[in-house]
Amino acid sequence: MDLVAYLKCLPIFKDIEPDAAGELANALEKKDLPAGTPLFSQGDPADAFYIVLSGRLRVVVRSAVDQEAVSELGAGDCIGEMALLTGQARTATISAVDDSELLCLGKAAFDSLVEKYPRFLSGLASQLLPRFQRDQLNLSLFRLFGRLDETLLAELLGRLGWRRIPSGQALFRQGEPGDEMYIVVQGRLRFVAEEEDGGRRILGEVGAGESIGEFALLAEAGSPESRRTASVYAIRQTDVIVLGRVDFTDLLCQYPGALLNLTRHIVRRTTAVREGIDHPLV
């Protein structure tokens, strides 16, 4: 197999420099994974990424309420490359469905390539960012609503909006109508209570993968309960996915089971607020 040619056929390496492609090919190690064997578990430290040469892998993501999302990977798919960029722990458990053959790049080899070929990192990041954002969104929707039908999920993804909030600007302000909920894709938001005397009190922060504003959508539109109970500001440039009231209502009508998971999410948040460890219901 011409490994360099194979790598350049993969979307994430389509713009790789020839010299970097050669060194990457030399650094990759083959790994056999018999059927039923785990590759890594959710929460494990990330020390390598993999390319599937043959076989099938099962991907399982478990949520805080012991639900799971399942998908499969096959030949040509890559696993764990974002972990090498972000340093985050594994977000899923992966095991072999069939006897599988993988290519493995360890962290030390990856860091060496990045140091020697800076364009390798920037090119990789530009290819991976859209997929990372999509995966973050899918995971956030799963955590918030539970398992959704694939057709419904695809339709929902097509109806969601995207918004960028520059650092220091408000996403919304206390007292405004709450007609949208948001899922943070990247960046960080801060919750601030606006006091009557003009003072401000910081209530908490949220980051990538967390949701805000869903409580207001459960209240009747235009009611006092639907108004924002705090102002939310970006403390650095932040991208959020936007789900409006109409689409939110349609989701709950088509998939009533999502309401139970959402209610549990709000109850956990309410408990955390009372203990002073989480943000308010906005």
Contacts in CASP RR format, 6 or more apart in sequence:
PFRMAT RR
TARGET T0000
AUTHOR 0000-0000-0000
METHOD contacts of the structure
MODEL  1
MDLVAYLKCLPIFKDIEPDAAGELANALEKKDLPAGTPLFSQGDPADAFY
IVLSGRLRVVVRSAVDQEAVSELGAGDCIGEMALLTGQARTATISAVDDS
ELLCLGKAAFDSLVEKYPRFLSGLASQLLPRFQRDQLNLSLFRLFGRLDE
TLLAELLGRLGWRRIPSGQALFRQGEPGDEMYIVVQGRLRFVAEEEDGGR
RILGEVGAGESIGEFALLAEAGSPESRRTASVYAIRQTDVIVLGRVDFTD
LLCQYPGALLNLTRHIVRRTTAVREGIDHPLV
3 25 0 8 1.000
3 28 0 8 1.000
4 18 0 8 1.000
4 21 0 8 1.000
4 22 0 8 1.000
4 25 0 8 1.000
7 13 0 8 1.000
7 16 0 8 1.000
7 21 0 8 1.000
7 24 0 8 1.000
7 25 0 8 1.000
8 14 0 8 1.000
8 16 0 8 1.000
8 21 0 8 1.000
10 51 0 8 1.000
10 76 0 8 1.000
10 78 0 8 1.000
11 127 0 8 1.000
12 78 0 8 1.000
12 81 0 8 1.000
12 124 0 8 1.000
12 127 0 8 1.000
12 128 0 8 1.000
13 21 0 8 1.000
13 24 0 8 1.000
13 124 0 8 1.000
13 127 0 8 1.000
14 127 0 8 1.000
15 123 0 8 1.000
15 126 0 8 1.000
15 127 0 8 1.000
16 24 0 8 1.000
16 120 0 8 1.000
16 123 0 8 1.000
17 117 0 8 1.000
17 119 0 8 1.000
17 120 0 8 1.000
19 117 0 8 1.000
20 113 0 8 1.000
20 116 0 8 1.000
20 117 0 8 1.000
20 119 0 8 1.000
20 120 0 8 1.000
23 113 0 8 1.000
23 116 0 8 1.000
23 117 0 8 1.000
24 105 0 8 1.000
24 113 0 8 1.000
24 120 0 8 1.000
27 105 0 8 1.000
27 106 0 8 1.000
27 109 0 8 1.000
27 112 0 8 1.000
27 113 0 8 1.000
28 51 0 8 1.000
28 103 0 8 1.000
28 104 0 8 1.000
28 105 0 8 1.000
29 103 0 8 1.000
29 104 0 8 1.000
29 105 0 8 1.000
30 53 0 8 1.000
30 101 0 8 1.000
30 102 0 8 1.000
30 103 0 8 1.000
30 104 0 8 1.000
31 50 0 8 1.000
31 101 0 8 1.000
31 102 0 8 1.000
31 103 0 8 1.000
31 104 0 8 1.000
32 99 0 8 1.000
32 100 0 8 1.000
32 101 0 8 1.000
32 102 0 8 1.000
33 39 0 8 1.000
33 57 0 8 1.000
33 96 0 8 1.000
33 99 0 8 1.000
33 100 0 8 1.000
33 101 0 8 1.000
33 102 0 8 1.000
34 96 0 8 1.000
34 99 0 8 1.000
35 96 0 8 1.000
35 97 0 8 1.000
35 98 0 8 1.000
35 99 0 8 1.000
35 100 0 8 1.000
36 95 0 8 1.000
36 96 0 8 1.000
36 97 0 8 1.000
37 95 0 8 1.000
37 96 0 8 1.000
38 93 0 8 1.000
38 94 0 8 1.000
38 95 0 8 1.000
38 96 0 8 1.000
39 50 0 8 1.000
39 57 0 8 1.000
39 79 0 8 1.000
39 94 0 8 1.000
39 95 0 8 1.000
39 96 0 8 1.000
39 102 0 8 1.000
40 90 0 8 1.000
40 93 0 8 1.000
40 94 0 8 1.000
41 90 0 8 1.000
41 93 0 8 1.000
42 60 0 8 1.000
42 61 0 8 1.000
42 62 0 8 1.000
42 89 0 8 1.000
42 90 0 8 1.000
42 91 0 8 1.000
42 92 0 8 1.000
42 93 0 8 1.000
43 89 0 8 1.000
43 90 0 8 1.000
43 91 0 8 1.000
44 89 0 8 1.000
44 90 0 8 1.000
45 89 0 8 1.000
45 90 0 8 1.000
46 80 0 8 1.000
46 83 0 8 1.000
46 84 0 8 1.000
46 87 0 8 1.000
46 88 0 8 1.000
46 89 0 8 1.000
46 90 0 8 1.000
46 107 0 8 1.000
47 106 0 8 1.000
47 107 0 8 1.000
48 80 0 8 1.000
48 84 0 8 1.000
48 104 0 8 1.000
48 105 0 8 1.000
48 106 0 8 1.000
48 107 0 8 1.000
49 78 0 8 1.000
49 79 0 8 1.000
49 80 0 8 1.000
49 81 0 8 1.000
49 83 0 8 1.000
49 84 0 8 1.000
49 104 0 8 1.000
49 105 0 8 1.000
49 106 0 8 1.000
49 110 0 8 1.000
50 78 0 8 1.000
50 79 0 8 1.000
50 80 0 8 1.000
50 102 0 8 1.000
50 103 0 8 1.000
50 104 0 8 1.000
50 105 0 8 1.000
51 76 0 8 1.000
51 77 0 8 1.000
51 78 0 8 1.000
51 79 0 8 1.000
51 102 0 8 1.000
51 103 0 8 1.000
52 73 0 8 1.000
52 74 0 8 1.000
52 75 0 8 1.000
52 76 0 8 1.000
52 77 0 8 1.000
52 78 0 8 1.000
52 79 0 8 1.000
52 100 0 8 1.000
52 101 0 8 1.000
52 102 0 8 1.000
53 75 0 8 1.000
53 76 0 8 1.000
53 100 0 8 1.000
53 101 0 8 1.000
53 102 0 8 1.000
53 103 0 8 1.000
54 75 0 8 1.000
54 100 0 8 1.000
54 101 0 8 1.000
55 74 0 8 1.000
55 75 0 8 1.000
55 96 0 8 1.000
55 97 0 8 1.000
55 98 0 8 1.000
55 99 0 8 1.000
55 100 0 8 1.000
55 101 0 8 1.000
56 72 0 8 1.000
56 73 0 8 1.000
56 74 0 8 1.000
56 96 0 8 1.000
56 97 0 8 1.000
56 98 0 8 1.000
56 100 0 8 1.000
57 72 0 8 1.000
57 73 0 8 1.000
57 74 0 8 1.000
57 77 0 8 1.000
57 79 0 8 1.000
57 94 0 8 1.000
57 95 0 8 1.000
57 96 0 8 1.000
57 97 0 8 1.000
57 100 0 8 1.000
58 70 0 8 1.000
58 71 0 8 1.000
58 72 0 8 1.000
58 94 0 8 1.000
58 95 0 8 1.000
58 96 0 8 1.000
58 97 0 8 1.000
59 70 0 8 1.000
59 71 0 8 1.000
59 72 0 8 1.000
59 73 0 8 1.000
59 92 0 8 1.000
59 93 0 8 1.000
59 94 0 8 1.000
60 68 0 8 1.000
60 69 0 8 1.000
60 70 0 8 1.000
60 92 0 8 1.000
60 93 0 8 1.000
60 94 0 8 1.000
60 95 0 8 1.000
61 68 0 8 1.000
61 69 0 8 1.000
61 70 0 8 1.000
61 91 0 8 1.000
61 92 0 8 1.000
61 93 0 8 1.000
61 139 0 8 1.000
61 142 0 8 1.000
62 68 0 8 1.000
62 93 0 8 1.000
63 69 0 8 1.000
63 142 0 8 1.000
63 143 0 8 1.000
63 146 0 8 1.000
64 143 0 8 1.000
64 268 0 8 1.000
65 261 0 8 1.000
65 264 0 8 1.000
67 142 0 8 1.000
67 146 0 8 1.000
67 147 0 8 1.000
67 261 0 8 1.000
68 147 0 8 1.000
69 138 0 8 1.000
69 139 0 8 1.000
69 142 0 8 1.000
69 146 0 8 1.000
69 147 0 8 1.000
72 97 0 8 1.000
73 79 0 8 1.000
73 94 0 8 1.000
79 94 0 8 1.000
79 102 0 8 1.000
80 90 0 8 1.000
81 124 0 8 1.000
81 128 0 8 1.000
82 88 0 8 1.000
82 128 0 8 1.000
82 132 0 8 1.000
82 135 0 8 1.000
83 89 0 8 1.000
83 90 0 8 1.000
84 105 0 8 1.000
84 106 0 8 1.000
84 107 0 8 1.000
84 110 0 8 1.000
85 121 0 8 1.000
85 124 0 8 1.000
85 125 0 8 1.000
85 128 0 8 1.000
91 139 0 8 1.000
113 120 0 8 1.000
114 120 0 8 1.000
114 121 0 8 1.000
133 185 0 8 1.000
133 186 0 8 1.000
133 239 0 8 1.000
134 157 0 8 1.000
136 185 0 8 1.000
136 186 0 8 1.000
136 208 0 8 1.000
136 209 0 8 1.000
137 157 0 8 1.000
137 160 0 8 1.000
137 183 0 8 1.000
137 185 0 8 1.000
137 241 0 8 1.000
138 153 0 8 1.000
138 157 0 8 1.000
139 209 0 8 1.000
140 183 0 8 1.000
140 184 0 8 1.000
140 209 0 8 1.000
140 210 0 8 1.000
140 211 0 8 1.000
140 241 0 8 1.000
141 148 0 8 1.000
141 153 0 8 1.000
141 156 0 8 1.000
141 183 0 8 1.000
142 148 0 8 1.000
143 209 0 8 1.000
143 211 0 8 1.000
143 265 0 8 1.000
144 183 0 8 1.000
144 211 0 8 1.000
144 214 0 8 1.000
144 261 0 8 1.000
144 262 0 8 1.000
144 265 0 8 1.000
145 251 0 8 1.000
145 255 0 8 1.000
145 258 0 8 1.000
145 261 0 8 1.000
145 262 0 8 1.000
146 257 0 8 1.000
146 258 0 8 1.000
146 261 0 8 1.000
148 156 0 8 1.000
148 255 0 8 1.000
148 258 0 8 1.000
149 255 0 8 1.000
152 251 0 8 1.000
152 254 0 8 1.000
152 255 0 8 1.000
156 243 0 8 1.000
156 247 0 8 1.000
156 251 0 8 1.000
159 247 0 8 1.000
160 241 0 8 1.000
160 242 0 8 1.000
160 243 0 8 1.000
160 247 0 8 1.000
161 241 0 8 1.000
161 242 0 8 1.000
161 243 0 8 1.000
162 239 0 8 1.000
162 240 0 8 1.000
162 241 0 8 1.000
162 242 0 8 1.000
163 171 0 8 1.000
163 182 0 8 1.000
163 239 0 8 1.000
163 240 0 8 1.000
163 241 0 8 1.000
163 242 0 8 1.000
164 237 0 8 1.000
164 238 0 8 1.000
164 239 0 8 1.000
165 171 0 8 1.000
165 189 0 8 1.000
165 234 0 8 1.000
165 237 0 8 1.000
165 238 0 8 1.000
165 239 0 8 1.000
165 240 0 8 1.000
166 234 0 8 1.000
166 237 0 8 1.000
167 234 0 8 1.000
167 235 0 8 1.000
167 236 0 8 1.000
167 237 0 8 1.000
167 238 0 8 1.000
168 233 0 8 1.000
168 234 0 8 1.000
168 235 0 8 1.000
169 233 0 8 1.000
169 234 0 8 1.000
170 231 0 8 1.000
170 232 0 8 1.000
170 233 0 8 1.000
170 234 0 8 1.000
171 182 0 8 1.000
171 189 0 8 1.000
171 212 0 8 1.000
171 232 0 8 1.000
171 233 0 8 1.000
171 234 0 8 1.000
171 238 0 8 1.000
171 240 0 8 1.000
172 178 0 8 1.000
172 228 0 8 1.000
172 231 0 8 1.000
172 232 0 8 1.000
172 282 0 8 1.000
173 194 0 8 1.000
173 228 0 8 1.000
173 231 0 8 1.000
174 192 0 8 1.000
174 193 0 8 1.000
174 194 0 8 1.000
174 228 0 8 1.000
174 229 0 8 1.000
174 230 0 8 1.000
174 231 0 8 1.000
175 227 0 8 1.000
175 228 0 8 1.000
175 229 0 8 1.000
176 227 0 8 1.000
176 228 0 8 1.000
177 216 0 8 1.000
177 221 0 8 1.000
177 222 0 8 1.000
177 226 0 8 1.000
177 227 0 8 1.000
177 228 0 8 1.000
178 213 0 8 1.000
178 216 0 8 1.000
178 217 0 8 1.000
178 226 0 8 1.000
178 227 0 8 1.000
178 228 0 8 1.000
178 245 0 8 1.000
179 216 0 8 1.000
179 217 0 8 1.000
179 221 0 8 1.000
179 226 0 8 1.000
179 244 0 8 1.000
179 245 0 8 1.000
180 213 0 8 1.000
180 217 0 8 1.000
180 242 0 8 1.000
180 243 0 8 1.000
180 244 0 8 1.000
180 245 0 8 1.000
181 211 0 8 1.000
181 212 0 8 1.000
181 213 0 8 1.000
181 214 0 8 1.000
181 216 0 8 1.000
181 217 0 8 1.000
181 242 0 8 1.000
181 243 0 8 1.000
181 244 0 8 1.000
181 248 0 8 1.000
182 211 0 8 1.000
182 212 0 8 1.000
182 213 0 8 1.000
182 240 0 8 1.000
182 241 0 8 1.000
182 242 0 8 1.000
182 243 0 8 1.000
183 209 0 8 1.000
183 210 0 8 1.000
183 211 0 8 1.000
183 240 0 8 1.000
183 241 0 8 1.000
183 243 0 8 1.000
184 206 0 8 1.000
184 207 0 8 1.000
184 208 0 8 1.000
184 209 0 8 1.000
184 210 0 8 1.000
184 211 0 8 1.000
184 212 0 8 1.000
184 238 0 8 1.000
184 239 0 8 1.000
184 240 0 8 1.000
185 208 0 8 1.000
185 209 0 8 1.000
185 239 0 8 1.000
185 240 0 8 1.000
185 241 0 8 1.000
186 208 0 8 1.000
186 238 0 8 1.000
186 239 0 8 1.000
187 207 0 8 1.000
187 208 0 8 1.000
187 234 0 8 1.000
187 236 0 8 1.000
187 237 0 8 1.000
187 238 0 8 1.000
187 239 0 8 1.000
188 205 0 8 1.000
188 206 0 8 1.000
188 207 0 8 1.000
188 234 0 8 1.000
188 235 0 8 1.000
188 236 0 8 1.000
188 238 0 8 1.000
189 205 0 8 1.000
189 206 0 8 1.000
189 207 0 8 1.000
189 212 0 8 1.000
189 232 0 8 1.000
189 233 0 8 1.000
189 234 0 8 1.000
189 235 0 8 1.000
189 238 0 8 1.000
189 240 0 8 1.000
190 202 0 8 1.000
190 204 0 8 1.000
190 205 0 8 1.000
190 232 0 8 1.000
190 233 0 8 1.000
190 234 0 8 1.000
190 235 0 8 1.000
191 202 0 8 1.000
191 203 0 8 1.000
191 204 0 8 1.000
191 205 0 8 1.000
191 206 0 8 1.000
191 230 0 8 1.000
191 231 0 8 1.000
191 232 0 8 1.000
191 279 0 8 1.000
191 280 0 8 1.000
191 282 0 8 1.000
192 200 0 8 1.000
192 201 0 8 1.000
192 202 0 8 1.000
192 203 0 8 1.000
192 230 0 8 1.000
192 231 0 8 1.000
192 232 0 8 1.000
192 233 0 8 1.000
193 200 0 8 1.000
193 201 0 8 1.000
193 203 0 8 1.000
193 229 0 8 1.000
193 230 0 8 1.000
193 231 0 8 1.000
193 280 0 8 1.000
194 200 0 8 1.000
194 230 0 8 1.000
194 231 0 8 1.000
195 201 0 8 1.000
203 230 0 8 1.000
203 279 0 8 1.000
203 280 0 8 1.000
204 278 0 8 1.000
204 279 0 8 1.000
205 235 0 8 1.000
205 279 0 8 1.000
206 212 0 8 1.000
206 279 0 8 1.000
211 265 0 8 1.000
212 232 0 8 1.000
212 279 0 8 1.000
212 282 0 8 1.000
213 228 0 8 1.000
213 281 0 8 1.000
213 282 0 8 1.000
214 248 0 8 1.000
214 262 0 8 1.000
214 265 0 8 1.000
214 266 0 8 1.000
215 266 0 8 1.000
215 281 0 8 1.000
215 282 0 8 1.000
216 225 0 8 1.000
216 226 0 8 1.000
216 227 0 8 1.000
216 228 0 8 1.000
216 282 0 8 1.000
217 226 0 8 1.000
217 244 0 8 1.000
217 245 0 8 1.000
217 248 0 8 1.000
217 249 0 8 1.000
218 262 0 8 1.000
218 266 0 8 1.000
219 225 0 8 1.000
219 226 0 8 1.000
220 226 0 8 1.000
221 245 0 8 1.000
228 282 0 8 1.000
229 280 0 8 1.000
229 281 0 8 1.000
229 282 0 8 1.000
230 279 0 8 1.000
230 280 0 8 1.000
230 282 0 8 1.000
232 282 0 8 1.000
243 251 0 8 1.000
251 258 0 8 1.000
252 258 0 8 1.000
252 259 0 8 1.000
252 262 0 8 1.000
266 281 0 8 1.000
269 278 0 8 1.000
269 279 0 8 1.000
269 281 0 8 1.000
270 281 0 8 1.000
272 278 0 8 1.000
273 279 0 8 1.000
273 280 0 8 1.000
273 281 0 8 1.000
END
